[in-house]
Amino acid sequence: MAKGRRRQPVKVKGKGAFDPDNASTVKLSKVGVWDLYEETQAKPKWIPWGEKLEELYEMKQNLPFLWRMIKDIGSLRSCWFLLFSYAVLSSFLAVLPAVALWYSGQLLHIVEVAVESRQVDKQFLFRVALGRMVCALVRRLAQHLLNRTKLPLDQRIKAHYSAHIFEAYVRLDLPTYEDPLVRRQLEAAWGTRSSVAWDAIQLVTEVFSTTVSLVSQLSVLRNVLRGQRDGLLIACLSFCSPLLSWMRIQRFFMRGVWAATCRSKAYIKLQGLKRLAAETMYRKELVAGNLAKFLVKEYNEALDEAGDNAGDFQEMRRKLMQRDRLTSISLLADPMKEIPLIVFALRAVQYPASIPISLASLNLIQSTVNSFSHSILYFVDQFGSISEQFDSIRKLYEITNIKNTIASGRIPFPDNSRKLQDGISVEFRNVSFKYPGTDVYALRDVSFVIEQGQLCVIVGVNGSGKSTVLKLIMRLYDPTEGTILMNGIAIKDLNVDDLRSAVSVLFQDYTHFPVTIGENIGMGDPDFAHDSDRIEQAAKLSGALDFIQKRPDGFEEYLDRPVSDYYSTLPEGTKTLFGRPVDLSKVRHVGRLSTTNSSGLSGGQMQRLALSRTFMKSLGESDKIGLLLFDEPSASLDPAAEHDLFERLRALRGSKTMIFSSHRYGNLTRHADVILCMCDSVVEEIGNHESLLKKGGTYSEIYSLQAQAFL
């Protein structure tokens, strides 16, 4: 299919005007079985620190969104107090390392005095030692308070913005949501373990705390180095090793624009076989087809063909980082750790009497510089990510401004709700349509008219375009060419919410929502979603009530429970350390935990549940719905159930317009006012059952074939 066709790598073209396919600024490198493409645009030489200035400008542009976020968080219950407490505790914890460093300097001073005068101020020593202990205790208590503050603050922020993001998700129409760029923007805003807003709060607080920590540590370090022989030299030398290690790591981080793709057929096949073996949906075919030995053979062959470089992209990058760590910088990093000791040894030879003091000074200076260097390099990393985090905040708020591809019209529909009692007319005028991302026409120059109150059946083989007609009527997509009219008005001019409220639809590729059975049915009509009587009535009309009532939890049962159970890490049946087998049956029984995630419902039962949701919208007020659409509603039903369903649907519709799509002829087509016979994305024949049989065309031919199958 054209939709799944992979684009070939772009080729380098000649210099000249801007060309999006020009690969001259893109570098290709191999990461295992992955092709990594990195944009390498030249930096403007006439602007020093151009990238940093651009980041600062972007940060300035995004500051209003940061302030908006802080105000939104402050409007939540008790969040101003929690936010203030979090900032104060973080700042307090940032100062404590400097306090501990000051006490270490005092201990060194006590040692110096003791060596020179052979006397020790015991009271001062006791106060310093007690101060160190109190400092450690206060740090632990402050960290505990910070953790207790973080939990409710994080949860409230996450809950607030999850509602914000949820609304952004559900308001998007189908073409917009199918856009990969939109999907990535949404997924970036909605994490499972954290949130963009909370990450931003943490980052801003950490940058401020790190700044406070650096200033306080620097002032104390200055006092420690004062009067120490070669203290400044040793401090600078001690800083070199962490700096080189940081530089070595930085070269492996990918910044800017990049993309990676895998073209190894063996590795792609490996991942497909892993999914086949691991996912429940494939298990029935795997076992019934006796595929185990064949799949093992195929897996081993693909494993051999893929070779040693096969692996996940991020995993292979980590391995290559470890492999390629031997560089000039890495060679210098470890020897630089020894240079301060060499300087100390040389000074010890010159001044043997000062060895005890110098050794204590060396240890204090090195530990202090290591702490300081960690803080300053961490600050550099944090500051570099502030621009990205601020940009994420802007995107968090902008996701609610994503425009839908399907623009709503301004004309209310209908202008008088009583008009829906007699149905809705539908007209296609020279409509052609291609699904987004494809060049193949799903419909070509389709024209027909369905009058108000008519029963229309669209017939044809699979892939002829029947389902596409219904999707266009619902405005899930807009036609590529031509016009669709409802009650004589162009569908694009109608208010899209009004239009969809006036139409009830069941698609062939229906889905069941990950909520309870009752909620699944109730969502057919949001206005009565919690009306248990209407839900039960809809289930009865579809023939689903009997088997629902036999389920353990009835209407409260989940077909696909969205929250999984958790068990101990030891799999059931394995042996523990002392030989006792792991048996989860007791805890599973007491907790009423399910042993399977499968609902155990047949295809026909699942289709009846989908029908229940459609019937939910058709119940009650007769003037609320004017058009009923059913896409292969009996595909999973037996002949008796199919006949019963069609009789119920005919009785339910009253004088409303009803459109069916089906590849089965007979039961319903004989009662149809108009039949559209489709083939290869076009409407070949239009008429009723008798006229099309007399015509002797495609409809007559296929009807005769199906009729012979029952003789």
PyMOL commands that set and color helices and strands:
alter all, ss='L'
color gray80, all
select helices_A, chain A and resi 2-4+50-74+79-117+122-170+174-177+180-189+196-225+231-250+265-278+280-288+292-306+313-323+328-350+352-401+417-422+466-473+491-493+496-501+517-522+526-528+532-542+545-549+554-556+585-590+603-618+639-653+669-671+689-695+698-709
alter helices_A, ss='H'
color red, helices_A
select strands_A, chain A and resi 26-31+34-39+258-262+426-434+441-450+455-460+481-486+489-490+503-506+627-631+657-662+674-679+682-687
alter strands_A, ss='S'
color yellow, strands_A
deselect
rebuild
show_as cartoon
